[in-house]
Amino acid sequence: VDAFRFVPEWRMDDLMISYAPEGGSVGPHMDLYDVFILQAKGHRRWQINSKPVAKDNQVEGTPLRIQKDFVAEEEWLLAPGDIIYIPPGVSHYGVATDDCMSYSIGFRATSHNDLVNDFMGFITQNLDPGLVYRDADLTMQQHANEITDDAMQRISNIFKSYLDPQHPQLKRWFGRFMSDPKTDISQDDIETVDSLSDLESMMAEYNGTLCRNPASRFAFSRNNHQAMLFVDGEDYEVSINFAETLCDQRQINIDAIKHIMSSHEQDLLIALYNQGSLYIADEED
């Protein structure tokens, strides 16, 4: 997946490996994310159609949005090493022409519905319950049950304070949202450490390298002269150098990073290891 870092890595969703015998296929379907399909073994014929899919053309009860009728606009026969890119909303139909294996590298294309709902949940989770609708400027109205333009303006003002595109919590929320792995990455059998020297000793014992957990999600954003580091749905205030060094490569150069770490960042590195976001890969890995 590192070959696809021309797309921001925080958008990475998953790598799926699929096998199919001759004639094998899941059927024509459409996805709502960006995907690159790498042909690893054998051959697969891909057909696409970029037109919108009518709701009555989808097979009921299939999470893959499989279609009843499909007419190809273009097609290609992929051989080992070939790659096809399928944008969101483009119907595609792959059929194996012999025993084959394909790698699908998918990138999140989160719906507006999920973005808005999650952001609203984030910024309202700790709201003061004393903040209530008020109408101290209320004037006498002719009809007691009329919802007036004045009332709607008060509601509009409330919403503007939370739906502001420049909301001060927007960056923090988005980093947490995109770095949330949506799955449990905890490891029960991990041997915890208390200090950087303990971690280095363990690395030496296993002749291993400190790496980011493949299931973990790392990202950062600049915040003036500091950085907000996002790891598995949480955020941490760190230096830009520390964030860059931790996020740039899956293998962490411990000698390079320990010379730029503050004591706070050193504690954070140990905490990330103890929670499983970092791990020691031995030579076999």
GUNUTOR-596516 format. One record per residue: x, y, z of N, C-alpha, C in turn. Coordinates in pm, whole numbers, plus 32768, in hexadecimal, padded with zeros to 4 digits. Each point is the difference from the previous one (the first is absolute). Example, Ala and Ser with C-alpha at 12.3 -4.5 7.8 and 13.67 -1.06 7.14 Angstrom:
! residues 2
85277DC7830C7FA780778000805A80788000 7FDD80697FB88052807780067FB3806D8049 
! end
This chain:
! residues 285
80517F8680007FAF807A80008055807F8000 807F7FF78026805580778000801480387F74 7FEE7FAD7F99800E802F7F767F9180617FDA 7F99800A80547F8C80547FE17FFC807D8058 8073802B80348001807480587FF280847FB6 7FED7FFB7F7C7FE0807B7FB87F71802C8022 7FB17FA780397F8180248040801E800B8095 7FCE80688046801E800D808F7FE47F7E804B 80617FD5804F7FF37F8080447F8D7FFC8063 7FDA807780357F918000805F7F7B7FDE7FBC 7FFE7FFD7F7C7F887FD57FB97FFD7F6A7FE8 806E7FBA801A80067F707FEA7F957FB78052 7FB97FA67FBD7F997FB3804580317F72801A 801F7FB77F94802B7F77801680467FC87F85 803F7F8E801480387FAE7F947FB67F7B8005 7FBE7FDD7F937FB67F827FF9803B7FA97F92 801C7F83802080387FA27F9F7F947F997FDF 7FE07FF27F817F977FA47FD980337F9C7F99 7FD07F84800D80237F967FA27F817FD67FB4 800E7FE07F817F8F7FD07FB180307F9A7F9A 7FB57F927FEE80207FA17F947FC980367F7C 80187FBB7F957FCF802B7F7D7F6880128005 7FD380757FD37F71802080007FCF803C8083 8055800580657FD7803480827FE980977FFE 7F99802E80497FDF808F80067F9B8017806F 8000807A80387F97802580607F8A80407FB8 801080187F7E7F95803E7FB3801880947FED 7FB5803F7FA5800F80907FEB7FCD804D807A 804F805F802F7FD8804A8078804380898000 7FDD8050806480358088800D802B80178090 8072804280118032802580857FFD80978010 8000802B807E80008090801C8087802C8039 806B7FC47FCF8086802A8028805F7FEE7F8A 8075803E800A80677FF27F9A80487F7B8013 80177FB77F9380457F81800E805E7FE97F89 80797FD28020805F7FD47F9A80047F678006 7FF17FBF7F8F80017F6E7FFB807D7FD37FB5 80587FBC8048807E7FCF7FC97FF17F6B7FE1 80197FDC7F847FFB7F727FDA80837FC0802B 7FF87F9F805A80787FC2803780207F7A7FBE 7F997FB77FD880147F7C7FC57F8E7FE67F9E 801C7FBD7F917F987FDF7FA07FC9807B7FB9 7F887FF47FCB7FC4806B7FB17F6E80158027 7FD7807D7FFB7F738021801D7FD2806B7F9E 7F8B7FE97FC67FC680627FA37FA78060804E 801E80827FF17FB3806780467FAF80517F9C 7F81801380207FA780557FB47FCA806D805C 7FEA80787FCA7FCD806E80527F8A80437FBC 7FAE804480527F9580567FD17FF780768060 800B80797FCC8005807780557F7980418018 7F957FC77FC77F7C803D800E7FC67FE4808B 7FA9805980337FC07FE780827FB07F7E7FFE 7FF87FBF80737FBA7F80800B7F768018803D 7F997FD97FB97F78800E80337FEA7FA38077 7FB1802D80617FE97FAF80797FC07F797FDF 7FA87FFE7F9A7FBE7F827FDF805B7FA17FB1 807D802C7FE580607FAA7FBC80617FC08061 7FE8800F808280587FC580647FBE7F84803D 804E7F96800D7FCE7F85803D7FEC80188095 7F887FE680327FE1801A808D804E7FA2805B 80278036807380447FAF806580927FE57FE5 803E804B7FA5808F7FEC7FE3804C807E8027 805A7FF68060804A8078802E805E80397F96 801E7FB47F96805D80307F997FBA804E7F90 7F7F801A800D7FB380487F99800C7FBA7F78 7FEB7F7D800380067FB27F847F8980247FA7 801B800A7F7E7F9B802F7FA17FC27F8C7FB2 7F7F80117FE07FB97F9C7FB1802C80067F6E 800480797FCA802480147F74807D80587FF8 805C7FDB7FA8807D804A7FF3802A80017F6E 801B80777FCB803080107F77808780448006 80677FC07FC8808980358007801480747FA0 804380698031802C806F7FAA808E7FE87FCC 80557FC98059808A7FE17FDB80297F818048 80677FBE7FCD80337F88804380947FEF7FE6 80447FBA805F808E7FE47FF4801A7F75803A 80657FBD7FCC802D7F8180398081801A804C 7FFC7FF180858074801C805480577F848011 808380127FED80637F97801480518022807D 80507FA380348050801C8078805180827FF3 7FF280578063804580817FFF7FAB80727FCF 7F8F7FE37FBF7FA7806A7FD17FAD80378073 7FDB80807FF67FAE804280667F8D80487FBC 7F8B7FF9803B7F8E804F7FD37FCF80538077 7FDC807E7FE57FCA805980677F6A800F7FEA 7FB17FE980687F6F800E7FF97FD58071805D 7FCF80727FC97FD2806E80557F7D7FDC8047 7FDB804A80687F807FE880427F8D80117F9E 7F9D7FA9800A7F88800D7FAE800A7FC57F76 80737FC67FDA800F7FC17F7D7FE77F6A800E 7F9C7FCE7FB97FE17F71800580707FB17FBC 80227F8D8038806A7FAF7FC67FDF7F6D8011 80347FB17FA17FDF7F717FF8807F7FB67FDB 80367FB5805F807B7FB67FE87FE67F6B7FFA 80327FBF7F987FEF7F707FEF80887FC17FE7 80247F9D805080817FBC7FEF7FFD7FAB7F81 8068800C7FAF800A7FAD7F8780567F848018 80437FFB807180477F89802F801180108097 80407FA18042801680108090804B80828018 7FC8805880518040808380117FF48033808F 80558061801D800180438081800E80967FEA 7FAD804C8046800180927FF1801080438088 804980708001800F805280787FAD80807FEC 7FA6801B805C7FB0807B7FFA802F805E806E 803280757FDA80308064805F7F97806E8003 7FB28005806C7F8D805B8008801D807A8055 7FC580717FD8800E807D80497F7680358027 7FF78031807B7F80803180337FCA80747FAD 7F817FF97FE17FB880707FC57F8380128056 8015803E80757F98800680667F8A80557FD3 7F887FD080197F8780487FD87FF18081804F 7FC080637FC27FE3807D80467FAA7FE6807B 7FA77F9F7FF67FA97FDE807080527FD68079 80647FA97FEA80557FD1806E805780728037 803580547FA78054806F802C7FB48060805A 7F8C802E7FD17FB28063804B7FCF7FC58083 7FCC7F857FFC7FCC7FC3807B806E7FEC8067 80767FD37FD5806C7FE9805F803380838039 800C80677FAC802F808180317F9F803A8066 7F7E7FF87FE47F9E8035805E80067FB58085 80137F7C7FF9800C7FB4807B807B8028804F 806F801C7FB9807D802480427FF780868048 7FC880657FBD7FFE8086803C7F9180128066 7FA17FA380047F9280108061800A7F9F8075 80677FA9800180057F99806880148039808C 803F8075800A8018803A80857FBF80898011 7F9680177FB57FBD8082800B7FC38013808B 8009807A80327FC5802380807F687FF47FF6 7FC07FAC80537F6D7FF37FF97FB780828022 804B806080387FC28081801F7FED805A7F86 803D7FD57F8F7FEC804B7F847F7A7FD67FC3 7F9E805980097F797FE07FD17FCD806D7FA3 7F987FDF7FB67FBE80627FAA7FC4806E8056 8020807C7FDE7FCD8072804C7FC780677FA0 7F9A8049802F7FC380687FAE7FE2807D8054 806D8032803E7FF0807880547FCF80787FAF 80117FFC7F7E7FD5806F7FAA7F757FE77FC8 7FB67FA3803E7F7B7FDB7FCE7FA280797FFF 7FB5800B7F947F9980677FF57F787FBD7FF4 7F97804B80217F797FCA7FFA7FDE7FDB7F70 7FC77F857FED7FD87FD77F7A7F6B7FE37FFE 7FC5800F7F8A7F6F7FF67FF27FCF7F718015 804E7F9D7FCC7FD67F74800980617FB38059 7FCF7FCA806D80567FC38065804A7F857FCD 7FC77FBA7F9D803F7F857FCF805180147F81 8015807C7FD9804E801B7F8880967FFD8020 804A7FB57FB080928004800A802E80717FA6 8029806C803A801D80797FB6808C7FFF7FC3 801780617FA7808580107FC680668021806B 7FD8804A8069805C8020806E802F7F808047 7FA47FA1801680247F82804180627FB17FAA 7FE67FFD7F7D80597FB77FA7808980417FF6 80078083800F80808045800080527FDA807B 7FBB7FF1807480487FD6807880397F737FEE 7FAF7FA67FC4802F7F797FE5807580027F9F 7FF480547F99806B800C7F9E8082802E8041 7FF6805E805C80788033804580427F928054 7FAD7FAA803F80377F91804F804E7FA27FA5 7FC37FDD7F8D80427FA27FA6807E803A7FC1 800080837FE68075803D7FC4807B7FF28059 7FEB8000808280717FF7805C80427F767FFD 7FB37F9A7FD680377F797FFC80257FD37F73 7FB980307F9C801A7FD77F76805C80607FB7 804580528048805F805E7FC680727FB47FBC 801780167F7B806E7FBA7FBC8089801D803C 800A806C804C807F802280427FFC7FDB8095 7FAD7FA280247FF27FD8808C80897FD88039 80228032807780867FE58037801B7F6B801C 7F997FAE800880147F72801A7FFE7FAC7F80 7FF280407F8D7FF17FB57F82807B7FAA7FE3 8077803A800C807A7FB57FE080147F8C8061 7FE98019808080107F9480647F9E7F8E7FE4 7F8080257FE37F9C7F997FE280287FAF7F85 802780457F93801C7FB97F8380767FA1800E 8068802B804880737FA980167FDA7F848050 7FAD801380667FD27F8D804E7FA97FA47FAB 7FA7803D7FB27FA27FB37FAE804A7FAB7F9A 8060803B7FBA80457FB77F9580687F9E8036 802E8013807B80627FA380387FC07F918053 7F7E8004800E7FBA7F97804B80017F7F7FAE 803F7F95803280087F857FB07F7C7FB57FF7 7F9C8029804B7F7B7FC07FFE80067F6E802A 806B7FD7803E800C7F76802F805E7FFE8077 7FFB7F96804E80537FF48078808A7FCC7FD8 8068804B802480887FD47FDF804E7FD7807C 7FBD7FF7807380467FDE807B80397F727FF8 80727FEC804480427F7E8001800F7FD28092 7FC57F8D801E80007FD0808980897FCD802E 80507FCE7FA2807D7FBF80278079805C7FF5 7FEA80847FF9806F805C7FEF8051800B8081 808480057FF2805B80128073801C8095800D 7FC380408062800A8091800E808A80298032 802180807FE9807F8038802D7FE48080804E 8061802980507FEF80768054805280777FD3 80627FE87FAA805A806D7FD980377FE77F75 804080677FC9803E7FF47F7E80737F9B8003 804A7FFE806D806F7FA0800A7FCB7F718003 7F8C7FEB80427FC37F7A7FFF7FD87FD97F71 7FC9805F7FB77FD67FE67F7680797FDE7FA9 806C804C801080797FE67FB1803C7F788024 7FFA7FDD807F80347F7E802B7FB07F8E7FC1 7F7C80127FFB7FAB7F997FC4801A7FF57F6A 801680737FBF80207FFE7F7280827FB67FE7 80618017805680817FBB7FF27FF17F6A8019 7FAE7FDC80627FEB7F7380217FC57FB37F8B 7F9F80407FBC7FBF7FBD7F8F804080237F7A 806B80518006804080317F857F9680387FA3 7FA88053803A7F8C802F7FB6800080957FE5 7F9C80297FB37FED808C7FD97F7B80328035 7FFC807B802F7F82803B802F7FAD80297F87 7F867FCF7FF97FA980197F8C7F76802E802D 7FBC80447FA57F74802080167FAC7F837FE8 7FA07FE880577FA67F8F7FEE7FB680117F7C 7FFF7F9B7FA87FBC800E7F7F7F6C8020800D 7FC37FDB80727F72801B80147FE7808B803B 806A8043802E7FF28084803B7FFF806B7F94 7FC8807380227FF8806F7FA280468079803E 806480357FBA804E8072802D7FEA80757FA0 7FF4807880377FF680797FAE802980768059 801B80737FC1801B8077804F7FDA807B7FAF 7FEA806E80467FE980807FBF804E806A804C 802980677FB9804D806B803E7FA4805E804C 802E802C80727FB3805A8055805F806D8030 800D80697FAB806580688016808B7FC07FFE 804C800A806D80877FC9800180047F73803D 7F8D7FCB80217FF67F7980367FB07FAA7F9E 7FE47F86802B7FB07FA67FAC7F9C7FB78057 7F8F7FDE7FC47FA27FA4803F80177F777FC0 802C7FA1805180167F797FD27F837FAE801C 7FD07FBA7F9A7F887FAE800F80267F6D7FF1 7FDE7FB28065801D7F707FFE7F847FB68030 7FC77FB27FA87F8F7FA980217F8F804A8046 7FDD80757FC97F8C804A8030801A805C8076 807E800E802B8023805B806D806180697FCA 800B80728049805C80697FD3806180268070 807880297FD6806B8022805E804A807B7FCD 8020805D805A804E80777FDD80947FDC8004 8043800B7F8D808D7FDB7FF7804880647FA6 80837FF17FF4804D80537FA47FEB7FD07F70 801580587FA27FF27FDC7F7480667F957FDA 807C800D803180687F9E7FE17FD87F74802F 7FCA7FF880797FD87F7F80377F907FC37FAC 7F9C80527FDC7F8F7FCF7FB1802E7FCF7F77 8056804E7FBF80307FD97F7C80507F7E8006 80597FF6806280567F8A800B7FAF7F82801E 7F98800F80517FAE7F8D80267FA57FD47F8D 7FD5805F7FAD7F9C7FE37F99803A7FE47F75 807B802A7FE880357FF87F7780187F717FD1 802A7FA8805B801F7F777FD97FBF7F9E8061 7FE37F877FD07FC67F9B805880697FCB8062 807E7FFE7FD6806C7FDA805A803A807D8040 800780028084802C8077804980967FF5801D 804A80657FD6808F8006801E800F8031808F 80147FA3805D80028023808D8073805F8021 80737FF27FBC80718058801B7FE2808F7FD3 7FB6800E7F927FDF80867FCE7F9780428056 7F9D7FB5802C7F90803E80478022801F8092 80597FB1803C801B8017808F804F80818017 804280317F98804D807C80107FAB807D7FEF 7F847FF17FD47FA980757FEE7F8B7FFF8061 7FF67F9580517F8C7FF380598010804F8080 7F92804080287FF9803880867FDD7F8F8060 8004801B80817FDB7F9980617F6D7FD97FF0 7FAC80627FDF7F727FE57FE67FEF7FA47F88 804C80197F977FF57FAE7F87803B7F758016 80637FF8805580397F7E80227F987FAB8049 7FB9803F805D7F957FB980477F937FD47F9E 7FE380577F9F7F9A7FDF7F9D802B7F897FAB 807E7FFC7FD880337F907FB07FEF7F7D804B 8021800380817FF27F8880527F6C7FD8800C 7FA9806380127F707FE4800B7FCA7FC47F7E 802D80337F8E7FD37FCC7F7F802D7F707FED 80797FE28032802F7F757FF97FAD7FA6805C 7FE8802D80797FB87FAE80617F6F7FE87FD9 7FC6805B7FB17F757FED7FD57FF87FB37F7B 80737FE37FC380007FAF7F878003804D7F7E 8002808580068007804F7F84808A7FF77FC0 80667FE4805280877FE37FD180247F73802E 80567FBD7FB5802A7F7B802A808E7FE77FCF 803F7F99803580877FDA7FD77FF67F8D7F9C 803080197F8680037F997F9980887FBF8000 80037F7C800F80827FBC7FFD80277FE47F6E 80717FBF7FEF80357FEA7F787FA07FAE7FAA 7FB57FA3803F7FA37FAC7FB47F8D80537FC7 7FD7806B80497F9480557FD0802C804E7F84 
! end
